[in-house]
């Protein structure tokens, strides 16, 4: 199969974006792994597929695949790149869009100055909605990892997140605790794991070990989950700057059933075609 693609990134969180509106695409797990392979393929954190909607109230369907071939329910940075892609490919003239995902829909706002904001669905804290194994909803949970008891926040941003508050994000044991928490038995669908250092009421430092990917330069839904957890804990104001290895993102949440809005840079890196076995 010959596929046209666009390579994009948002704060270093990189994607292969596929136009399933103008071309017919039927992806398999092996194809996704090949596209994401940084040696034998194009290389990316996630593969993003945009197709016509199957709901008249939405503009496009937005399907996210992790580098290991698994599907992800949400990706905020990817959504912002998708918005830029739709504009650059002239697939829409609208400034406000609704994208369908495997979970809750998300909103895109395409500003005149080129900035793109993604409005993720309201966060979910009930354990069964994350999913996370716990009898009751709490802001913090104790969880045992190799004999060590950690305190985490557990949140769904359309995908499951564990958030740890640390004294030093740069020195946090991301490569050790990240995979252990990602695959912990209390997260039956696995989890994205954020290591958050609070710098002030309006700034945090964050590193994220993403489900099915590993540590990435940036994670949009992870930035949202960390900010929401800090706001819920009374440590942060409603608008937060999130410093990640790949750059800065902005997150705002007014609480309750309001959407969580994510902003930051997006970039188109290159375009091309690839021949790939089906």
Residue pairs with C-beta under 8 A, 6 or more apart in sequence:
1 31
1 275
1 276
1 277
1 278
2 273
2 274
2 275
2 276
3 18
3 23
3 25
3 35
3 273
3 274
3 276
4 18
4 19
4 23
4 271
4 272
4 273
5 16
5 17
5 18
5 35
5 42
5 271
5 272
5 273
5 274
6 16
6 17
6 19
6 85
6 88
6 89
6 268
6 270
6 271
7 14
7 15
7 16
7 17
7 42
7 44
7 268
7 269
7 270
7 271
7 272
8 14
8 15
8 17
8 81
8 84
8 85
8 266
8 267
8 268
8 269
9 15
9 81
9 217
9 246
9 266
9 267
9 269
10 77
10 78
10 80
10 81
10 218
10 220
10 264
10 265
10 266
10 267
11 77
11 217
11 218
11 244
11 246
11 247
11 248
11 249
11 264
11 265
12 216
12 217
12 218
12 244
12 245
12 246
12 247
13 45
13 77
13 78
13 216
13 217
13 218
13 219
13 220
13 246
14 43
14 44
14 45
14 217
14 269
15 44
15 45
15 46
15 47
15 48
15 77
15 78
15 81
16 35
16 36
16 42
16 43
16 44
16 46
16 47
16 48
17 48
17 50
17 81
17 82
17 85
18 25
18 27
18 47
18 48
18 49
18 50
19 50
19 85
19 89
19 91
20 49
20 50
20 51
20 52
21 50
21 51
21 52
21 60
21 91
22 89
22 91
25 49
25 51
26 278
27 47
27 49
27 65
28 278
29 69
30 69
30 277
31 276
31 277
31 278
32 47
32 65
32 67
32 69
33 41
33 67
33 68
33 69
34 40
34 41
34 276
34 277
35 41
35 42
35 44
35 47
35 274
35 276
36 42
36 43
36 44
36 45
36 46
36 47
36 65
36 66
36 67
37 43
41 274
41 276
42 272
42 274
44 67
45 66
45 67
45 210
45 213
45 216
46 64
46 65
46 66
46 67
46 72
46 75
46 78
46 213
47 64
47 65
47 67
48 62
48 63
48 64
48 65
48 75
48 78
48 81
48 82
49 62
49 63
49 64
49 65
50 60
50 61
50 62
50 63
50 82
50 85
50 86
50 91
51 60
51 61
51 63
52 60
52 61
53 59
53 60
53 61
53 100
54 61
54 100
55 100
57 98
58 98
58 99
58 100
58 105
59 92
59 94
59 97
59 98
59 99
60 82
60 86
60 91
60 92
60 97
60 99
60 100
61 99
61 100
61 101
62 78
62 79
62 82
62 99
62 100
62 101
62 106
63 71
63 101
63 102
64 71
64 72
64 73
64 74
64 75
64 78
64 101
64 102
65 71
65 72
66 72
66 210
66 211
66 212
66 213
67 212
67 213
68 212
68 213
69 212
70 211
70 212
71 102
72 102
72 159
72 211
72 212
73 101
73 102
73 103
73 158
73 159
74 101
74 103
74 104
74 106
74 120
74 121
74 157
74 158
74 159
74 221
75 159
75 220
75 221
76 106
76 118
76 120
76 157
76 219
76 220
76 221
76 223
76 224
76 262
77 218
77 219
77 220
77 249
77 262
77 264
77 266
78 220
79 99
79 106
79 108
79 118
79 120
79 220
79 262
80 108
80 116
80 117
80 118
80 220
80 262
80 263
80 264
80 266
81 266
82 99
82 108
83 97
83 108
83 110
83 116
83 118
83 266
84 116
84 266
84 268
85 91
85 268
86 92
86 97
87 110
88 268
94 110
95 109
95 110
95 111
95 112
96 107
96 108
96 109
96 110
97 107
97 108
97 110
98 105
98 106
98 107
98 108
99 105
99 106
99 107
99 108
101 158
103 121
103 158
103 159
104 120
104 121
104 158
105 121
106 118
106 119
106 120
106 121
106 158
106 259
107 118
107 119
107 259
108 116
108 117
108 118
108 119
109 116
109 117
109 119
110 116
111 117
115 263
116 263
116 266
117 261
117 262
117 263
118 220
118 261
118 262
118 263
119 259
119 260
119 261
119 262
120 157
120 158
120 221
120 224
120 259
120 260
120 261
120 262
121 157
121 158
121 259
121 260
122 256
122 257
122 258
122 259
122 260
123 155
123 156
123 157
123 224
123 225
123 228
123 253
123 260
124 130
124 155
124 156
125 137
125 154
125 155
125 156
125 232
126 137
127 133
127 134
127 135
127 136
127 137
127 154
129 156
130 154
130 155
130 156
130 160
130 161
130 187
131 156
131 160
131 187
131 188
131 189
132 141
132 154
132 160
132 186
132 187
132 191
133 185
133 186
133 187
133 188
134 141
134 154
134 186
139 153
139 229
139 232
139 233
140 151
140 152
140 153
140 233
141 151
141 152
141 153
141 154
142 149
142 150
142 151
143 149
143 150
143 151
143 152
143 162
143 181
143 184
143 186
144 150
145 177
145 180
145 181
145 184
146 180
150 164
150 177
150 181
151 164
151 165
152 162
152 163
152 164
152 181
153 161
153 162
153 163
153 165
153 225
153 229
153 232
153 233
154 160
154 161
154 162
154 163
154 187
154 191
155 161
155 163
155 225
155 228
155 229
157 221
157 224
157 225
157 228
157 260
158 221
159 192
159 211
159 221
160 187
160 189
160 190
160 191
160 192
160 211
161 191
161 192
161 193
161 194
161 221
161 222
161 225
161 226
162 181
162 184
162 187
162 191
162 192
162 193
162 194
163 193
163 194
163 196
163 225
163 226
163 229
164 172
164 177
164 181
164 193
164 194
164 195
164 196
165 196
165 197
165 198
165 229
165 230
165 233
165 235
166 172
166 195
166 196
166 197
167 197
168 197
169 195
169 196
169 197
169 205
169 206
169 207
170 197
170 205
170 207
172 195
172 197
172 207
174 193
174 195
174 207
174 209
174 215
175 209
175 215
177 193
177 195
177 209
178 193
178 195
178 209
178 214
178 215
179 209
179 214
181 187
181 191
181 193
181 209
182 190
182 191
182 192
182 193
182 209
182 211
183 190
184 191
190 211
190 212
191 211
192 208
192 209
192 210
192 211
192 219
192 221
192 222
192 225
193 208
193 209
194 206
194 207
194 208
194 219
194 222
194 225
194 226
195 206
195 207
195 208
195 209
196 204
196 205
196 206
196 226
196 229
196 230
197 204
197 205
197 206
198 204
198 230
198 235
198 236
199 205
199 243
201 235
201 236
201 237
202 236
202 237
202 239
202 240
202 241
203 240
203 241
203 242
203 243
204 226
204 227
204 230
204 236
204 240
204 241
204 242
204 243
205 243
206 222
206 223
206 226
206 242
206 243
206 244
207 215
207 244
207 245
208 215
208 216
208 218
208 219
208 222
208 223
208 244
209 215
210 216
210 219
210 222
216 246
217 244
217 245
217 246
217 247
218 244
218 245
218 246
218 247
218 249
218 264
219 244
220 249
220 262
220 264
223 242
223 244
223 249
223 251
223 262
224 251
224 253
224 260
224 262
226 242
227 236
227 240
227 242
227 251
227 253
227 260
228 251
228 253
228 260
230 236
230 240
231 237
231 238
231 240
231 253
231 255
238 252
238 253
238 254
238 255
239 250
239 251
239 252
240 250
240 251
240 252
241 248
241 249
241 250
242 248
242 249
242 250
242 251
247 264
247 265
248 264
249 262
249 263
249 264
250 261
250 262
250 263
250 264
251 260
251 261
251 262
251 263
252 260
252 261
253 259
253 260
253 261
